[in-house]
């Protein structure tokens, strides 16, 4: 079981993402970059970045749920 909020949980969750999705998710969530700031250097459109962020967040939620972490878990 992964303990909610632990560094291990965050690392495992992010590591489970596909490479491009992981790169975009890290830039957005950990570095606070805007969609525009992510899109330009990666040669992507802003809508593509938005989709990748959404997919990454969904995959992270699914990963945590599969490992017994739910909202409100201790």
C-alpha positions, -999 to +999 in steps of 0.1 A: +000+000+000+012+035-008+008+060+020-011+091+009+008+123+007+042+106+011+071+115-011+071+078-021+035+080-032+042+111-053+073+097-069+057+063-077+026+080-091+046+103-114+070+075-124+040+054-136+031+080-162+043+077-199+074+098-205+059+127-224+029+129-201+052+128-171+073+156-184+043+178-190+027+169-156+059+177-138+063+211-155+026+219-148+021+206-113+056+208-097+070+238-115+038+257-119+043+264-156+014+276-177+001+256-207+017+282-230+051+280-212+051+242-216+038+241-252+064+264-268+097+247-259+082+213-264+069+222-299+033+213-288+000+232-291-016+245-259-046+222-264-023+192-266-007+203-233-041+207-217-051+172-228-018+157-216-022+174-182-058+160-179-047+125-189-018+126-165-040+137-136-065+109-144-038+083-146-023+095-113-057+093-096-062+058-111-027+047-099-034+059-064-068+043-063-053+010-074-028+012-046-055+018-019-052+056-017-085+075-019-096+110-010-096+113+027-072+085+033-051+089+065 
